[in-house]
Amino acid sequence: MTQPRYLDIFLPCDSALHEILSAELFEIGFEGIWEQDEGLHAYIPLNDYDQEALSDLLHRYELNPNDLQVTNMDQVNWNEDWEKSYEAIDVLERAMIRAEFHPKVEGREFDIVIQPKMSFGTGHHDSTRLIVEMMLDMDFKGKSVIDVGCGTGVLAILAGMKGANPIMAIDNNPWSYENTLENAERNNIPMTVEETDIESFTGKGYDIILSNITRNINHFNIPKYGTMVDKGGQLIMSGFFNHDYDFINDQAIKHGFSLLNKVISEKTWIALHYERI
């Protein structure tokens, strides 16, 4: 059988943009992404490529479409590509996020083993690390948790390791849905995973919502989040910069949330922790 033809697009960009651009690229049809120091490689079936949508995305992040390097490919070895650049992540020497081919590090409270494949959220980005840092000092025992836009399932898996039950993880990307199922089983964490978007989701009464998505999607989701937790429920969000704080915080306050904590990375990414009042 003839393999479908792909485009391999290399996008030069700062490493601070890698994970957020990965999420955006998945939204416009890209199926595989892996990082290099100088930028991102992204793969898409030739028939799904929308040059105008990609140009619009790059302009939003002040990137030049003329810098793209585009190559035709007959087939893609996804695992070989991400393994070239994937490194284990050690968060505060307390939580290790690694692939199966990385050695286990002794002395860590939490050892999360994932196979990222083509999913968003490997733990490398500041937004993921910030949420993991927040989670390490939170009480999850017996709490009902939902991970919205779960990617590889890292946050849901950590919640399970800290005693959360029940756990729900949702993502509208089929690769993320399948990858989270696999990673949950790989780490022996019971959870329910659904391939859906937040608008279609009807679950309520969660104790904790985890949302590591993009700035605009988080802002759009906040009204729905306000209906998904009762008084005293918590919301943790990241995926945006410190200069987006007022934009996100105003929306959160408007829909019944009060800020408990915020953490800012050296690259000015921010994570916000709220309580429903």
Summary of the structure (lengths in Angstrom):
residues: 277
radius of gyration: 18.2
end to end distance: 58.0
largest distance: 58.0
contacts: 914
relative contact order: 0.11
helix: 35%
strand: 30%
